[in-house]
């Protein structure tokens, strides 16, 4: 029977998980909804070219990745709860401002989108490390991989719902109003987060606490240097980078693949793009649950991502050989479902390797991971011009194989020393 973290009831743990899921789901809805506008309006109406839209997509990812390490430091210094509140209020403003670009005279232009989306990416940089750190501090050890799977799985719920959800908002309020509504939703979840009483707890582990009051900058620097020389963390992070290449390629370019390569209209492309995202959303908590069970029985939970990535490496390229949209969607659903199984193990191990600096270790993991995502968003149009869109999607198989190989030297070991205060 799972024992809750000291001082936190099981019900409160699940409430925290649900709120983190809401943060992550809405965060990814807002991070990626620009691709719906790009596909259905800007590229279709020749407002911006594919390359220009790629610049807009990459602006968010670039600053999101660039400020990941400072974001991790902020988490360890001020606590994940406060970090998520700052992120929530800032994202509410910036998402709404994305819509205002099309409303306020003289603002519309490529540069405006790049600036606003870039700043949005900067404020979203602590999202996943803060949530994973909150899990490590408040959720029972035996439930952490499942919790991380549920939280990261919410990202896919947000992404999959954006095709119909944001598309419907566009149909109702135009793309400008759709962004304003999305910003208001971000404001709502942040206010609720701050209204939930969440006093400081001494978390899952023994030993003395390392709180923001007794952490010096020299201590933080030593911890950061330790993380940069941690071979296991670097192997895991570069594996996550290859994994993220495949993941982000599907996130940003799959709907366009269905429209241009398979000649589907927007309603159909939305439908067939949603199915694989939902499959990945199911895979994330499932992979976490399986990993928790393996760890309980002293098996190596790394088997989950290794096997799943190998299957993904086979199935993803297979989908590019098919012409029927349903068959392609099924192949991509299997591939993304397999990728989803890996997310919980990545984050649980990544945070545990940071010892008392779980925020920074999660930031290192996500920095290298998102570097792979940036590469995918930028070079996919270039690869498509050279080897075709089918060929550019087939490259995901190579990325999955590399990610699986980098898992092989790793040994899954939860760090029992991590103790801090969630505020």
Residue, then its C-alpha position, 0 to 999 in steps of 0.5 A: x500500500x502506498x504511503x503518502x508523503x509526510x504531512x500530505x494526505x492522499x487526497x491532497x496529493x491527487x488535488x496537487x496532481x490535478x492542478x499541475x495537469x491543468x497547468x501543463x495542459x493549458x500551457x501546451x495548448x497555449x504554446x502550440x495553438x499558433x500552429x493551428x493559426x499558421x496552418x489554417x490562416x497564415x500559410x493558407x492565405x499566404x500571409x506568412x511562408x512556411x519558413x516564416x511560420x517556422x521562425x515564429x514557432x522556433x522563437x518560443x522554443x528558442x527562449x523557452x530552451x535558453x532560459x530553462x537553466x535560470x528557470x530551474x535555479x528560480x525553482x530551487x531558490x523560490x519554490x515550484x509553487x511561486x514559480x508556477x504562479x509567476x509563469x501563469x500570470x505572465x503567460x495569461x498576459x502574453x497569450x492575450x497579447x498574441x491576439x492583440x497583435x491582430x487587433x491593434x493597428x500597426x502591430x501586425x507583422x512577423x517581428x511582433x509575433x517573434x517578440x511576443x512568442x519569444x517572451x512567452x517561451x521565456x516565461x514558460x521555461x520553468x513549466x515542466x521542471x517546476x511541475x516535476x519538482x512539485x511532484x518529487x516534493x509532495x507525491x509519495x515515492x511509489x506514485x511519482x512516475x505515475x504522477x509525472x506521467x499524468x502531468x506530462x500526459x496533460x500536455x498531450x490533452x492540451x495539444x490534441x484539444x487545440x486542433x478542435x478547441x482552438x479551431x472552434x474558438x477561431x471559428x467563433x471569435x476569429x484567431x485574435x479573439x481565440x488568443x484572448x480567451x486562451x489568455x483568460x483561461x491561463x489567468x483562471x487556473x493561476x488564481x485557483x492555484x494560489x487560492x489552494x492552501x499549500x503550506x510548507x512540508x518536510x517531504x518524502x526523504x530523510x536528512x536535513x532540509x535544503x531551503x531557499x533560506x540556506x542556499x547560497x549562490x556559491x552552493x547553487x553554482x557547485x550544484x550546477x557544475x555537478x549536474x553538468x558533469x553528471x554522466x547519467x544526467x547527460x546521457x538521459x538528457x541527450x536521449x530526451x533530445x532525440x526523443x523530443x526531435x520526434x515528438x516536436x516534429x509531430x506536434x508542429x507539422x503533423x496537421x500540415x502533413x495531413x493537409x498537404x501530403x494526404x490532401x485533406x481539408x482542415x476539419x479532416x486534418x484536425x480529426x486525424x491529427x487529434x487521434x495520435x495526440x490522444x494516444x500519446x496522452x494515454x501512453x504517458x500515465x500508462x508508462x509511469x504506472x508500469x515504471x512504478x510497478x517495475x520499480x516496486x518489484x526491483x526490475x529496471x524501469x528503463x526497459x519501458x522507454x527502451x522497448x517503447x522507443x524501438x517500437x516507435x522507431x519502426x512504426x513511425x517511418x511505416x506511416x510515411x509509406x501509407x496513403x490512407x489517412x486512417x492507416x497513417x493516423x493509426x501508425x502515428x498513434x502507435x508511434x506517439x503512444x510508444x513515445x508517451x510511455x517514456x515521459x514519466x521515466x524520463x522526468x522521474x529519473x531526471x529530477x532524482x539525479x539532481x539531489x537537492x537541486x531537482x529544479x536545475x536537474x529538470x531544467x538541464x533535462x528539458x534544455x537539451x530535450x527542447x534543443x532537439x525540438x528546436x532542430x525539428x521545427x527548423x529543419x523539417x521544412x528544409x528536409x521536406x524540400x530535399x527528401x519530401x515531407x514523407x522523408x522528413x517524417x521518416x527521420x523520426x525513426x532514426x531519432x527514436x533509435x538514438x534515444x533508445x541506445x542512449x538509455x542502455x547505460x542508464x540505471x534507474x535509481x531514485x534519489x532518496x536525499x532530495x529534501x526541500x520546501x515547496x512554496 
